[in-house]
Amino acid sequence: MRIKKKKWYLILLVMAIVGCAIIWWELVPNQTVISRPICFVVKDLGQEYWELVQKGAYSAAKEFQVSLLFYWVGNDSDVNGQIGFLGKALQKRVQAVVLASCDVKAVVPKIMQLTRAGIPVITIDSSVHSDLPVSLIATDNISAGAKTAQVLARLLGGMGEVAIINHVPGAATAIQREQGFRKEMARHPGVKIVSTRYSYGDPDRAETVTVDTLELFPSLAGLFCVNEPAAVGAAQALVLENRDHTVKLVGFDNSLAEIAYLESGVIDAAVVQNPFTMGYLGVRTAVAAARHQPVPRWIDTGSTVITRENMFSEENQKLLFPFNPK
Amino acid sequence: MLSFIAIIPPVLILVSWAVYEESARSLNQITALYSEQITKQVSQNIEQYIRDMNDLASLLYWDPDVRGFLTAPGKPPQIIPRRRIEGWLVTVPKIRSDIRAVYVFGHDGRVLMGPEVGELKSWIRYQDQIWYREAIQVKDRSVVSSSHVQNLFLNQYPWVVSLSRAILDPHSGEVLGVILIDLNFSVIDDICNQITLGSRGYVFILDQKGSIVYHPQQQLVYSGLKTENIDRILHMKSGTFTEKETGEPRRVTVCISRATGWRIVGVGYTRDLLVPADRLRKTVILACLAALTGGLGVLIFLASRIAHPIQRLERSMRRVEAGELGITVPVTAQYEIAALEDAFNLMSQRIRDLLEQTRREQEAKRKSELRALQAQINPHFLYNTLDSVVWMAESGRLQDVVTMVSALAKLFRRALSGGKDIIPVCDEIEHVENYLIIQKIRYGELFNYHLEVAPELMPVLTLKLLLQPLVENSIYHGIKHKGPPGRIVIRGYAKDQELILEVEDDGVGMTPARLANWRQRPPSSSSGVGLTNVEERIQLYFGEEFGLRIFSEPDRGTRVTINLPLKPPN
């Protein structure tokens, strides 16, 4: 009789434990909520391109219910500023870091520190000279450069002098796009690359160096502008010098200004990336990496060649003009 | 107890599960209905909105000043703008925040629009644009586009939904121009945001071709980062289906708006929509668990208070059954169990006492019998009788010798044979007769005897060895002292459901004192044992209401009456 009583109490205890387990399983939500923020560092937010990256990033942040620490620098070459932000991220022990690096080398030590501290680093837009980042989300810049070369060669009929207006010498995108351009252009022997200048992300500087180039090469037939400020600055220069009809300009990215030039014919073609997608995927990948899920090493967000003719097609509309109902 | 416990949980769970299933089904049905209603409501609101825009277009359509502008002679750009209409074209967008702009495009290139709208791009041929062409094609109705970028104006690339309507000449049917109203998404956004389809649900709108008119995450869809099941939605009529495109099951409700041809699609995440059912399930499970735990608690309580005492009692009863008499259980329980335990204790002791009593009675019976037997096998009687036999044999009274010896033999045979205590009256009479025969021969003229027993009583049962001691008493204590001739009468009759046997003599009788305390006489001689022994045996066998009664008068005689129950011979 004594023994039986103990057995009953044991059964009661088991039932209570099972009950608590059931309550726990039912009530606790399935996904673990990330409480610490994700650090997102871009380049010059004054450019529409980075604005779109930001929009994509916040869109993803809302969807995945994470908070973002969003940092940017005043211009595309301020890698020291970016290093400062990375230091802050390390201090705050963020869940993950998404970085669009101004320079391929300078940020590597900080990336090493972050990775050692268990904070995964995702690079977007620009790659770095390191294997430590868990993922790279960017346009295939080499192939984008190649596309530009193809378009420009076609526009020139395969013959002519061209100049490159690049942006920051140490930036991955600058290096890779030029690389791709040159490689492709080598297949068009009639086209000669006569000059490469750097605009450091400033349209006014771009205008200045373009004017310079135009004066140095009076028979210049084509321009390859490696990013948007370069393209807009160069377009301004063409209009100023009244050379917009004789010089074919192929640019990169799509600001409103660039689109206007595209429509009016000053810019003949532009290779457009997917900044919104880049920002979105940056955050999404960061969330996955923070949850220790496998992430792809490289996501190619793609590039499209836009001309005056195809810019208002249904697909390209969506690409060129980010949906912004307000 | 155990079987009781085994039944309750399955029954409880079964009932709870049945209740939950039914309720969950109802809940889900209601939720599905609600989703459909809501989507329909949005559709109706959108239709109303478009109708409002249509009305606006109609106003312009019928406005004579508009027609006047379109039909005025001259070639653009030398058209005199009508300030009134232009003012109107400016005011409307200002009043309604959802209307981006209103314009009227003439077929020959003249354009009516507000002055702040912007500069028309010189290289654009608006007549080639889709909104213009479709309006002309349809002619008598408005055409609503899906979302697109409005690229008519310099440096402006807004996303709009355009409503266009052709203005025809009423006589010739020729196209004069097209009214264009550009809508931003604020109202559509508001209408679609009103609804809640679970915490994560939303509404989006597709046009007939599957292009997106509105989607709360439009940029994501345009970037290809988010997909909807557009194919399936396009090919179905209004209704609901569930899909698992994004990995999580979702319920998609489609409502086709007849007025616009658009498809209003409501999307809810199944898990969110099932939250009420989920909550119900949790509640049912918790209630079940609580009931089971509570039930178990009560059972344990009952077990310790009721079942265990009863089991204790049962075990004690087994022990009593096995022969352990007189054991008791400690009265610990409460309520009815205590009464049971008391009763058990009482019963146990009573059984023991009864058994004791029976044992004692049996012993007493045996002793009595023994004494009766002793009385019967009286040595003196034997010696004397044998002496008589010898004397009679010496005297040559052979016949008397035979009689005497036969009677003696029968007497002793009965006395020594043991056997039944209860015998028929006739046997008892025969026995006493044998005795009387012997005594008669011995004592000759001392007495005479009569037997007066009703013949119908012969088969009736009586206790053996009753009459002979009485007759012995009569002879030795009654008649012998008085002298011949004595008279002994033995009677047997039934009265008041009793068997009465009497032995009456007219001997010396008893003094009142001896009569009063005849029972207390010490068992000295054989005759002394007789009466008390007879009564003792009668009472042992039949109870205290039966027995001996003595009626005696000095010098008159004595009558001893035996009362026995009347036992028919079965």
Interface residues (C-beta under 8 A of the other chain):
Chain A: M1 K4 K5 W8 Y9 I11 L12 M15 A16 V18 G19 I22 I23 E26 L27 K55 G56 S59 E63 L256 I259 A260 E263 N274 F276 T277 Y280 L281 F312 E314 Q317 K318 L319 L320 F321 P322 F323 N324 P325 K326
Chain B: K121 S147 H148 V149 N151 L154 N155 Y157 W159 N184 F185 S186 D189 S211 Q217 Q218 Q219 L220 Y222 S223 G224 L225 D278 R281 K282 I285 L286 L289 L292 T293 L296 G297 L299 I300 A303 S304 H308 Q311
